[in-house]
């Protein structure tokens, strides 16, 4: 009798938790490079996927195209303020063409493990802050793997603004993999994003992204101006498109992404 009562109680609590999760705003890292401070509700599974991610670059007489298919982030809420995350890319294909011919690489990408913990929950009208440590494991195919373990720490900050606007700033410090795969080096980046709703279900975002990479093989700075659109037709689905435009010679000229978020 006690066992039956316990099973019924746990079932009711699980149902209440699921209902609460469905009523919460959808918390997606997509679209864009800025990272939100929100976390998925306890017991919630969420899938965020780029159906296709295409990058085009031209420099020094050569052109390159890189495609990521099914680039996916899996999230699971383990508490009111914490989520665990796994990122993976099932297939990467890149091709570079120059005066001496063409080179290509393809395969399964490296796997990322991370968690996000919300440090400050400002609700609808206050500042919210989180911390997100991450590690990337070099388990991908030889041609596309970084070749060594790397890690980073991100500090997402969300600030509500008057008139329905919102501001996000996301600083990141990383121990990035060297280009030759034999070590790690310092890299740091920052994103500033401003968003506003368009009607009931559409959100537009503009971003500026800057990254400084101190690779021993050659230091570089990359910068992009980004335009993002997210459409949420129902509570548990979101569809998005993104465009990243390079602002200097060391940044890829253009990156286009189409993807979705599904909450379970």
C-alpha positions in Angstrom: 0.0 0.0 0.0 2.8 2.4 0.9 4.7 1.5 -2.3 1.5 2.2 -4.4 1.0 5.5 -2.6 4.6 6.5 -3.2 4.4 5.6 -6.9 1.2 7.7 -7.3 2.8 10.6 -5.4 5.9 10.6 -7.6 3.8 10.4 -10.7 1.7 13.5 -9.6 4.9 15.4 -8.8 6.5 14.5 -12.1 3.3 15.7 -13.9 3.3 18.9 -12.0 7.0 19.5 -12.8 6.3 18.9 -16.5 3.4 21.2 -16.5 5.4 23.9 -14.8 8.2 23.4 -17.4 5.7 23.8 -20.3 4.4 27.1 -18.8 7.9 28.5 -18.5 9.4 30.6 -21.4 11.4 28.6 -23.8 15.1 28.9 -22.9 17.2 28.4 -26.1 20.8 29.2 -26.9 19.6 29.7 -30.5 19.9 31.8 -32.5 23.2 33.7 -32.3 26.5 33.7 -30.5 25.2 35.4 -27.3 24.5 33.0 -24.5 21.3 33.5 -22.4 21.4 33.4 -18.6 18.2 31.2 -18.3 18.2 27.5 -17.7 15.7 24.8 -18.7 13.4 23.6 -15.9 14.2 20.6 -13.8 13.4 17.3 -15.6 13.1 19.0 -18.9 15.0 17.7 -22.0 15.6 20.2 -24.8 17.2 19.7 -28.3 18.6 22.6 -30.2 19.8 21.9 -33.7 21.2 23.6 -36.8 19.7 21.7 -39.8 22.5 23.3 -41.8 25.3 25.7 -41.1 27.3 27.1 -44.1 30.4 29.3 -43.9 32.1 30.9 -46.9 35.4 32.7 -47.0 37.7 34.1 -49.6 41.3 35.2 -48.9 44.7 35.3 -50.7 43.3 33.8 -53.9 41.6 30.8 -52.2 38.0 30.2 -51.3 36.6 27.8 -48.7 33.2 26.4 -47.9 32.4 24.6 -44.6 29.1 22.8 -43.9 28.0 21.5 -40.5 25.0 19.2 -40.6 22.9 18.5 -37.5 25.1 20.6 -35.2 23.2 19.8 -31.9 23.0 20.9 -28.3 21.2 18.7 -25.8 20.1 20.1 -22.5 18.7 18.6 -19.3 17.6 20.5 -16.2 18.9 19.1 -13.0 17.7 21.8 -10.6 15.9 25.1 -10.5 19.0 26.9 -11.5 21.2 24.4 -13.2 21.3 22.5 -16.5 23.8 20.0 -18.0 24.6 20.1 -21.7 26.2 18.0 -24.5 27.1 19.4 -27.9 28.0 17.4 -31.0 28.2 17.7 -34.7 27.4 14.5 -36.6 28.9 15.6 -39.9 31.3 18.3 -41.0 32.5 18.9 -44.6 35.0 21.6 -45.7 36.5 22.3 -49.1 39.2 24.8 -50.0 40.0 25.7 -53.6 43.0 27.6 -54.7 45.4 28.0 -57.6 47.2 24.8 -56.7 44.0 22.7 -56.5 41.4 21.7 -53.9 41.6 20.2 -50.5 38.7 18.7 -48.5 38.1 17.3 -45.0 35.1 15.6 -43.5 33.9 13.6 -40.5 32.3 13.6 -37.1 33.0 16.6 -34.9 34.4 16.9 -31.4 32.0 16.6 -28.4 31.4 19.4 -25.9 30.3 18.9 -22.2 29.2 21.9 -20.1 26.8 23.0 -17.5 25.1 26.3 -16.8 24.3 27.6 -13.3 22.2 30.7 -12.8 23.8 33.0 -10.2 21.2 35.7 -10.2 17.6 35.6 -11.4 16.2 39.1 -12.0 12.9 37.8 -13.3 11.2 39.9 -16.0 12.4 43.3 -14.8 15.9 42.7 -13.4 19.4 41.7 -14.4 20.1 37.9 -14.6 23.6 36.4 -14.5 24.8 32.8 -15.0 28.1 31.0 -15.3 28.9 28.3 -17.9 32.1 26.2 -17.7 32.7 23.9 -20.7 35.2 21.4 -22.0 35.6 20.0 -25.6 36.8 16.4 -26.0 38.9 15.7 -29.2 36.9 12.6 -30.1 36.1 13.7 -33.7 37.4 12.4 -37.0 41.1 13.2 -37.5 40.5 15.6 -40.4 38.1 17.9 -38.4 39.1 17.3 -34.7 40.9 20.0 -32.8 43.3 17.2 -31.6 43.5 18.2 -27.9 41.2 19.0 -25.0 40.1 22.6 -24.7 38.0 24.5 -22.2 36.2 27.8 -21.5 34.2 29.8 -19.0 31.3 32.0 -20.1 29.4 34.6 -18.1 26.0 35.3 -19.7 24.3 38.5 -18.5 20.7 39.5 -19.5 19.5 43.1 -19.0 15.9 44.2 -19.7 15.5 47.5 -21.4 12.5 49.9 -21.7 10.1 49.6 -24.6 10.2 45.8 -24.8 13.9 45.7 -25.7 16.5 43.4 -24.1 20.3 43.4 -23.9 22.6 40.5 -23.6 26.4 40.6 -23.1 28.5 37.4 -23.0 32.2 37.5 -22.1 34.1 34.3 -22.6 37.7 33.2 -21.6 39.0 30.0 -23.1 42.0 27.7 -23.1 41.6 27.1 -26.8 43.3 24.3 -28.8 46.4 25.2 -30.8 45.9 25.0 -34.6 48.5 22.2 -34.7 46.6 20.2 -32.0 49.6 20.0 -29.7 48.6 22.4 -26.9 46.4 25.2 -25.7 46.5 28.9 -25.7 44.5 31.9 -24.4 41.5 33.2 -26.3 38.8 35.5 -25.2 35.6 36.9 -26.8 32.7 39.1 -26.2 29.2 39.4 -27.6 26.7 42.2 -27.3 23.1 41.5 -28.5 20.0 43.6 -28.6 16.6 42.0 -29.1 13.0 43.1 -29.6 9.8 41.2 -30.3 7.9 41.6 -33.6 4.3 40.7 -33.0 3.4 37.8 -30.8 5.8 35.1 -31.9 8.8 36.6 -33.8 11.9 38.1 -32.2 14.7 40.0 -34.1 18.2 40.3 -32.7 21.3 42.3 -33.8 24.7 41.2 -32.5 28.3 42.4 -32.5 30.9 39.7 -31.8 34.7 40.1 -31.3 37.2 37.3 -30.5 40.9 37.6 -29.9 42.9 34.3 -30.4 46.5 34.1 -29.2 47.5 30.9 -31.0 51.3 30.4 -31.0 51.1 29.8 -34.8 49.7 33.3 -35.4 47.5 35.6 -33.4 44.3 36.9 -34.8 41.2 38.9 -34.2 37.8 38.0 -35.6 34.7 40.2 -35.6 31.2 39.8 -37.0 27.9 41.7 -37.3 25.0 39.3 -36.9 21.3 39.4 -37.7 19.0 36.8 -36.2 15.3 35.9 -36.4 13.5 33.4 -34.1 9.9 32.3 -34.6 8.0 30.5 -31.8 4.7 29.2 -33.2 3.9 27.2 -30.0 5.3 26.9 -26.5 7.7 24.0 -27.2 8.9 24.8 -30.7 11.2 27.5 -32.1 12.6 28.0 -35.6 15.4 30.3 -36.4 17.6 31.8 -39.1 21.0 33.5 -38.6 23.5 35.5 -40.7 27.0 36.4 -39.6 29.0 38.9 -41.7 32.7 39.1 -41.3 34.1 42.6 -40.4 37.8 42.1 -41.1 40.1 40.0 -43.3 40.8 37.3 -40.7 37.0 36.6 -40.3 35.0 34.3 -42.7 33.1 36.5 -45.1 29.6 35.0 -44.4 27.9 32.3 -42.3 24.3 31.3 -42.7 22.4 29.0 -40.3 18.9 27.5 -40.2 17.7 25.5 -37.2 15.2 24.8 -34.5 14.6 24.2 -30.8 12.3 21.5 -29.4 11.4 21.1 -25.7 10.2 17.8 -24.3 
